[in-house]
Amino acid sequence: MLGLSIGKILLTAAVIAAVFYGWKWLSRVQQLGAATRKKVNKKTGNGAPPPANEAVDMVQCPACGDFIAAHGARSCGRDDCPYPG
């Protein structure tokens, strides 16, 4: 009834081998990715990903009315601008 032929046995063995080697390949790719992330984190020094851009406080320039960063503000180019640079 089941009819175990050489073809079915070889096909079953090929499927098992494909699943086994595919699993090994996938785990190896994940290990290499983890090693790469570890190496990159070691270069940054703290082990954490670099921080995303954070919000900064803005102030309005009394000379031109534009909003600029409160810390490290630079001159807008007008003569009456209170900020340096």
N, C-alpha and C positions, 0 to 999 in steps of 0.2 A: 503494500500500500504506500509506504513512504518512498520507496524507490531510491535508496541512497546510491547515487551514481558518482563516478569520479568527478564529473563536472560540478555537481552540487557541493561536494566536499571541498574542491579547490576554490569555488566561489565563496563559500563560507569562511575558509581560511584566509582568502584575500580580503574580505570585509573585516574580519577580526584584526588582521595585520594593519589595514588602513586606519582603523579606529585607534589601535595601540600607538602607531607611529604618529598619527595626527595629534593624539593627546600628549605625547612626548614633545613634539614640536611646539605645541601651544604653551606648554609649561616652560619650555626653554625661552620662548619669546617673552613671556612674562618675567622670567628671571633677569633677562638682559635689560628689559625696560626698568625694572626695579634697581638694577645696578647702575644704570645710566642716571636715574633720578637721584640715587644716593651720591653719585659722583658730582652731579650739578649742585646738590645741596651742600656738599662738603666745600665746594668752591665759594658758595655764598657765605659760609661760615656758621649759620645759625640753624640749619636743618629745616627751615621753614621756607615756603615759597616767598618770593619777593612781594611786598605789600602792594595792593592795588592803589591807584590814584586816590588820594584822600581829599575831602572837601577842605577848602581854605576860607578864612574870613576875608570878606571883601569890604573895602571902604570907597567912598565916593570922593574923587578928586575935586577939591573946591574950585580949581581953576577951570577945568574943562567939563566936569560932570561925569566923566567916565568912571566906571567901577574898576578898581585895581586891587591886587592882593595886598592885604594889610602888612604882611611881613615881606620885606625886600622890595617895597614899592620903588619904582623908578619914575623919573620925570617924564611928563607927557610932551615936553618940548616948548611949552609956553613959558614966558618970562615970569609969570606970577605963580608958577607951580611950586608948592612947598616941598616937594620930594626931591632928593638928590639924584644926580646922574643923568 
